Amino acid sequence: MDWDDAFANAAYIPGGAEYPDKWAAAAAAFRDQALCELGLSYGPSPRQRFDIFHPSRLAKGLVVFVHGGYWLRFDKSFWSHLAAGPLAHGWAVAMPSYDLCPQVRITEIGNQIAQAIATAAARVPGPIHLAGHSAGGQLVARMTTRRFGAVWQDRVANVVPISPVTDLAPLMQTSMNADLKIDAREAQTESPVHLRKPKMPVTVWVGGDERPVFLEQAQALSTAWDCATVVAKNAHHFSVVEDLAVPDSPLTAAVVGLKD
């Protein structure tokens, strides 16, 4: 098995290299017209900042979206437009950046996300719903299974990992691990598939046109946690998350907790 190829996304998506610029432009345009607070600090490093987008009325609660990029790239500025869907339903949306590997380990990134959620939760009352894409899917899933001694965890009412990395062990066989530095212990403690099923509802979301490894990782978490899985037709790893920008999309409905 060529694990570098297995986890390669852009090479198998038409125009894959163009997506980051497209996301960044859409996100910047959205920030220009949104009711938002930008660059709020939740920790000491320059990347420990989050943006929060507010609805025009009292928020029903808080959605926290955690971005992906294999814990190696991107920040909050690429994803602002994905707040549009939850905002339309009256939810505030927080989007954190975090320090990247190899400056920190994946375990430490999880600690940072927990602090980001705590800081955002102090600003918005009500239930907390978590969503994350790819590596961000691992991070939000991990938030449900690790106790941080924080009040905000009792407020988490819904979790949607989108195309999540749920088992870190295969990444140990990729060239990325020169920077990720995953070892056997971290693969065990930070992989959601090895951890206890959380009490709150979890829906695993994955694109039907994703690389096989992501379909396998999604199914592995669904099996381990006995939770719902949605395979979105005609969606690949980059397009599947874009439905969060659409108020009436099934993905937005899942994240804000709307029932059929």
One Martini backbone bead per residue (centre of mass of N, CA, C, O) as a GRO file, in nm:
protein
  260
    1MET     BB    1   0.093   0.038   0.025
    2ASP     BB    2   0.042   0.378  -0.073
    3TRP     BB    3  -0.007   0.620   0.160
    4ASP     BB    4   0.037   0.882   0.009
    5ASP     BB    5  -0.177   0.822  -0.209
    6ALA     BB    6  -0.423   0.761  -0.029
    7PHE     BB    7  -0.403   1.077   0.099
    8ALA     BB    8  -0.447   1.196  -0.175
    9ASN     BB    9  -0.646   1.459  -0.317
   10ALA     BB   10  -0.580   1.675  -0.540
   11ALA     BB   11  -0.485   1.466  -0.765
   12TYR     BB   12  -0.813   1.354  -0.774
   13ILE     BB   13  -0.904   1.656  -0.838
   14PRO     BB   14  -1.043   1.867  -1.030
   15GLY     BB   15  -0.876   2.150  -0.960
   16GLY     BB   16  -0.744   2.116  -0.670
   17ALA     BB   17  -0.534   2.361  -0.655
   18GLU     BB   18  -0.776   2.592  -0.657
   19TYR     BB   19  -0.932   2.584  -0.385
   20PRO     BB   20  -0.786   2.772  -0.180
   21ASP     BB   21  -0.838   3.037  -0.338
   22LYS     BB   22  -1.144   3.012  -0.339
   23TRP     BB   23  -1.188   3.008  -0.037
   24ALA     BB   24  -1.046   3.275   0.037
   25ALA     BB   25  -1.234   3.459  -0.129
   26ALA     BB   26  -1.504   3.378   0.000
   27ALA     BB   27  -1.423   3.447   0.292
   28ALA     BB   28  -1.359   3.749   0.255
   29ALA     BB   29  -1.638   3.832   0.147
   30PHE     BB   30  -1.795   3.743   0.398
   31ARG     BB   31  -1.657   3.923   0.614
   32ASP     BB   32  -1.745   4.202   0.485
   33GLN     BB   33  -2.076   4.123   0.561
   34ALA     BB   34  -2.037   4.033   0.849
   35LEU     BB   35  -2.110   3.955   1.182
   36CYS     BB   36  -1.795   4.010   1.344
   37GLU     BB   37  -1.515   3.859   1.518
   38LEU     BB   38  -1.162   3.909   1.499
   39GLY     BB   39  -0.884   3.767   1.643
   40LEU     BB   40  -0.933   3.603   1.893
   41SER     BB   41  -0.805   3.510   2.192
   42TYR     BB   42  -0.691   3.171   2.351
   43GLY     BB   43  -0.369   3.219   2.335
   44PRO     BB   44  -0.020   3.286   2.302
   45SER     BB   45  -0.014   3.237   2.010
   46PRO     BB   46  -0.072   3.364   1.697
   47ARG     BB   47  -0.272   3.108   1.618
   48GLN     BB   48  -0.447   3.162   1.883
   49ARG     BB   49  -0.730   3.209   1.706
   50PHE     BB   50  -1.064   3.355   1.659
   51ASP     BB   51  -1.372   3.349   1.495
   52ILE     BB   52  -1.697   3.526   1.514
   53PHE     BB   53  -2.033   3.460   1.414
   54HIS     BB   54  -2.332   3.651   1.396
   55PRO     BB   55  -2.644   3.677   1.431
   56SER     BB   56  -2.923   3.903   1.418
   57ARG     BB   57  -2.986   3.731   1.668
   58LEU     BB   58  -3.027   3.544   1.914
   59ALA     BB   59  -2.857   3.278   1.985
   60LYS     BB   60  -2.907   2.930   2.002
   61GLY     BB   61  -2.589   2.891   1.967
   62LEU     BB   62  -2.284   2.694   1.911
   63VAL     BB   63  -2.064   2.672   1.640
   64VAL     BB   64  -1.779   2.462   1.577
   65PHE     BB   65  -1.517   2.503   1.338
   66VAL     BB   66  -1.271   2.267   1.215
   67HIS     BB   67  -1.002   2.253   1.038
   68GLY     BB   68  -0.791   2.133   0.803
   69GLY     BB   69  -0.461   1.992   0.676
   70TYR     BB   70  -0.300   1.771   0.839
   71TRP     BB   71  -0.185   1.972   1.068
   72LEU     BB   72  -0.009   2.173   0.838
   73ARG     BB   73  -0.253   2.364   0.732
   74PHE     BB   74  -0.401   2.641   0.749
   75ASP     BB   75  -0.682   2.855   0.844
   76LYS     BB   76  -0.958   3.046   0.925
   77SER     BB   77  -0.957   3.229   0.648
   78PHE     BB   78  -1.082   2.988   0.448
   79TRP     BB   79  -1.397   2.943   0.610
   80SER     BB   80  -1.613   3.166   0.668
   81HIS     BB   81  -1.850   3.087   0.461
   82LEU     BB   82  -1.942   2.828   0.637
   83ALA     BB   83  -2.133   3.004   0.831
   84ALA     BB   84  -2.399   3.054   0.669
   85GLY     BB   85  -2.580   2.822   0.744
   86PRO     BB   86  -2.603   2.846   1.057
   87LEU     BB   87  -2.680   3.149   1.063
   88ALA     BB   88  -2.962   3.112   0.920
   89HIS     BB   89  -3.049   2.943   1.203
   90GLY     BB   90  -2.920   3.117   1.461
   91TRP     BB   91  -2.608   3.061   1.471
   92ALA     BB   92  -2.317   3.069   1.604
   93VAL     BB   93  -1.966   3.099   1.474
   94ALA     BB   94  -1.665   2.925   1.531
   95MET     BB   95  -1.310   2.984   1.415
   96PRO     BB   96  -1.014   2.819   1.449
   97SER     BB   97  -0.694   2.833   1.501
   98TYR     BB   98  -0.365   2.659   1.492
   99ASP     BB   99  -0.110   2.495   1.557
  100LEU     BB  100   0.151   2.335   1.377
  101CYS     BB  101   0.303   2.102   1.227
  102PRO     BB  102   0.605   2.052   1.408
  103GLN     BB  103   0.569   2.250   1.656
  104VAL     BB  104   0.343   2.039   1.715
  105ARG     BB  105   0.129   1.814   1.832
  106ILE     BB  106  -0.173   1.670   1.809
  107THR     BB  107  -0.234   1.678   2.108
  108GLU     BB  108  -0.195   1.988   2.137
  109ILE     BB  109  -0.412   2.071   1.941
  110GLY     BB  110  -0.641   1.962   2.113
  111ASN     BB  111  -0.592   2.156   2.349
  112GLN     BB  112  -0.648   2.412   2.186
  113ILE     BB  113  -0.938   2.353   2.101
  114ALA     BB  114  -1.051   2.341   2.385
  115GLN     BB  115  -0.982   2.640   2.447
  116ALA     BB  116  -1.141   2.766   2.218
  117ILE     BB  117  -1.417   2.666   2.306
  118ALA     BB  118  -1.418   2.791   2.586
  119THR     BB  119  -1.395   3.087   2.490
  120ALA     BB  120  -1.646   3.090   2.305
  121ALA     BB  121  -1.856   2.982   2.518
  122ALA     BB  122  -1.836   3.245   2.701
  123ARG     BB  123  -1.997   3.423   2.464
  124VAL     BB  124  -2.207   3.170   2.420
  125PRO     BB  125  -2.494   3.048   2.481
  126GLY     BB  126  -2.575   2.723   2.501
  127PRO     BB  127  -2.541   2.506   2.277
  128ILE     BB  128  -2.297   2.273   2.136
  129HIS     BB  129  -2.160   2.245   1.807
  130LEU     BB  130  -1.961   2.012   1.619
  131ALA     BB  131  -1.724   2.076   1.345
  132GLY     BB  132  -1.514   1.884   1.108
  133HIS     BB  133  -1.239   1.866   0.870
  134SER     BB  134  -1.070   1.597   0.868
  135ALA     BB  135  -0.862   1.679   1.095
  136GLY     BB  136  -1.105   1.825   1.229
  137GLY     BB  137  -1.260   1.562   1.277
  138GLN     BB  138  -1.068   1.448   1.485
  139LEU     BB  139  -1.086   1.684   1.688
  140VAL     BB  140  -1.395   1.674   1.750
  141ALA     BB  141  -1.406   1.380   1.833
  142ARG     BB  142  -1.200   1.411   2.068
  143MET     BB  143  -1.372   1.606   2.248
  144THR     BB  144  -1.579   1.364   2.340
  145THR     BB  145  -1.334   1.159   2.481
  146ARG     BB  146  -1.205   1.403   2.648
  147ARG     BB  147  -1.125   1.525   2.956
  148PHE     BB  148  -1.095   1.885   3.060
  149GLY     BB  149  -1.258   2.008   3.299
  150ALA     BB  150  -1.511   2.134   3.138
  151VAL     BB  151  -1.816   2.283   3.103
  152TRP     BB  152  -1.859   2.271   2.790
  153GLN     BB  153  -1.897   1.959   2.755
  154ASP     BB  154  -2.200   1.962   2.869
  155ARG     BB  155  -2.300   2.133   2.598
  156VAL     BB  156  -2.261   1.908   2.405
  157ALA     BB  157  -2.511   1.800   2.140
  158ASN     BB  158  -2.326   1.787   1.865
  159VAL     BB  159  -2.159   1.583   1.603
  160VAL     BB  160  -1.961   1.654   1.285
  161PRO     BB  161  -1.767   1.456   1.108
  162ILE     BB  162  -1.578   1.547   0.815
  163SER     BB  163  -1.385   1.350   0.668
  164PRO     BB  164  -1.236   1.180   0.881
  165VAL     BB  165  -0.964   1.118   1.085
  166THR     BB  166  -0.973   0.809   1.289
  167ASP     BB  167  -0.683   0.677   1.205
  168LEU     BB  168  -0.337   0.734   1.255
  169ALA     BB  169  -0.156   0.491   1.175
  170PRO     BB  170  -0.120   0.521   0.858
  171LEU     BB  171   0.044   0.798   0.883
  172MET     BB  172   0.315   0.660   0.970
  173GLN     BB  173   0.357   0.573   0.642
  174THR     BB  174   0.415   0.866   0.577
  175SER     BB  175   0.584   1.155   0.492
  176MET     BB  176   0.431   1.338   0.699
  177ASN     BB  177   0.563   1.215   0.966
  178ALA     BB  178   0.806   1.403   0.982
  179ASP     BB  179   0.596   1.622   1.112
  180LEU     BB  180   0.385   1.472   1.292
  181LYS     BB  181   0.509   1.239   1.485
  182ILE     BB  182   0.371   0.973   1.497
  183ASP     BB  183   0.301   0.733   1.734
  184ALA     BB  184   0.170   0.465   1.885
  185ARG     BB  185   0.051   0.618   2.124
  186GLU     BB  186  -0.093   0.847   1.967
  187ALA     BB  187  -0.264   0.664   1.787
  188GLN     BB  188  -0.428   0.559   2.029
  189THR     BB  189  -0.518   0.832   2.189
  190GLU     BB  190  -0.613   1.007   1.902
  191SER     BB  191  -0.806   0.781   1.800
  192PRO     BB  192  -1.141   0.747   1.783
  193VAL     BB  193  -1.164   0.429   1.728
  194HIS     BB  194  -1.032   0.373   2.036
  195LEU     BB  195  -1.281   0.509   2.164
  196ARG     BB  196  -1.533   0.603   2.337
  197LYS     BB  197  -1.850   0.643   2.317
  198PRO     BB  198  -2.044   0.897   2.307
  199LYS     BB  199  -2.341   1.053   2.426
  200MET     BB  200  -2.370   1.216   2.191
  201PRO     BB  201  -2.451   1.292   1.888
  202VAL     BB  202  -2.328   1.129   1.583
  203THR     BB  203  -2.222   1.238   1.247
  204VAL     BB  204  -2.095   1.092   0.971
  205TRP     BB  205  -1.929   1.264   0.699
  206VAL     BB  206  -1.913   1.173   0.342
  207GLY     BB  207  -1.788   1.135   0.034
  208GLY     BB  208  -1.852   0.935  -0.244
  209ASP     BB  209  -1.571   1.058  -0.404
  210GLU     BB  210  -1.363   0.957  -0.231
  211ARG     BB  211  -1.115   0.826  -0.106
  212PRO     BB  212  -1.108   0.516   0.023
  213VAL     BB  213  -0.982   0.590   0.304
  214PHE     BB  214  -1.219   0.781   0.391
  215LEU     BB  215  -1.442   0.574   0.384
  216GLU     BB  216  -1.305   0.385   0.588
  217GLN     BB  217  -1.279   0.585   0.824
  218ALA     BB  218  -1.579   0.645   0.853
  219GLN     BB  219  -1.672   0.351   0.902
  220ALA     BB  220  -1.501   0.295   1.152
  221LEU     BB  221  -1.647   0.499   1.335
  222SER     BB  222  -1.933   0.397   1.300
  223THR     BB  223  -1.870   0.118   1.422
  224ALA     BB  224  -1.738   0.196   1.696
  225TRP     BB  225  -2.002   0.403   1.769
  226ASP     BB  226  -2.276   0.352   1.650
  227CYS     BB  227  -2.326   0.564   1.407
  228ALA     BB  228  -2.408   0.785   1.190
  229THR     BB  229  -2.405   0.779   0.819
  230VAL     BB  230  -2.307   0.997   0.545
  231VAL     BB  231  -2.320   0.970   0.186
  232ALA     BB  232  -2.228   1.202  -0.040
  233LYS     BB  233  -2.317   1.267  -0.339
  234ASN     BB  234  -2.086   1.393  -0.556
  235ALA     BB  235  -1.849   1.403  -0.332
  236HIS     BB  236  -1.555   1.535  -0.226
  237HIS     BB  237  -1.312   1.642  -0.011
  238PHE     BB  238  -1.366   1.951  -0.099
  239SER     BB  239  -1.688   1.969  -0.147
  240VAL     BB  240  -1.840   1.856   0.107
  241VAL     BB  241  -1.804   2.122   0.297
  242GLU     BB  242  -1.957   2.349   0.125
  243ASP     BB  243  -2.255   2.301   0.239
  244LEU     BB  244  -2.227   2.499   0.487
  245ALA     BB  245  -2.304   2.758   0.297
  246VAL     BB  246  -2.593   2.613   0.291
  247PRO     BB  247  -2.886   2.639   0.454
  248ASP     BB  248  -3.049   2.379   0.290
  249SER     BB  249  -2.856   2.165   0.362
  250PRO     BB  250  -2.794   1.861   0.499
  251LEU     BB  251  -2.540   1.945   0.655
  252THR     BB  252  -2.653   2.183   0.806
  253ALA     BB  253  -2.877   2.025   0.946
  254ALA     BB  254  -2.687   1.837   1.104
  255VAL     BB  255  -2.529   2.056   1.263
  256VAL     BB  256  -2.798   2.205   1.390
  257GLY     BB  257  -3.025   1.964   1.435
  258LEU     BB  258  -3.216   1.892   1.215
  259LYS     BB  259  -3.506   1.741   1.133
  260ASP     BB  260  -3.698   1.561   0.900
   0.00000   0.00000   0.00000
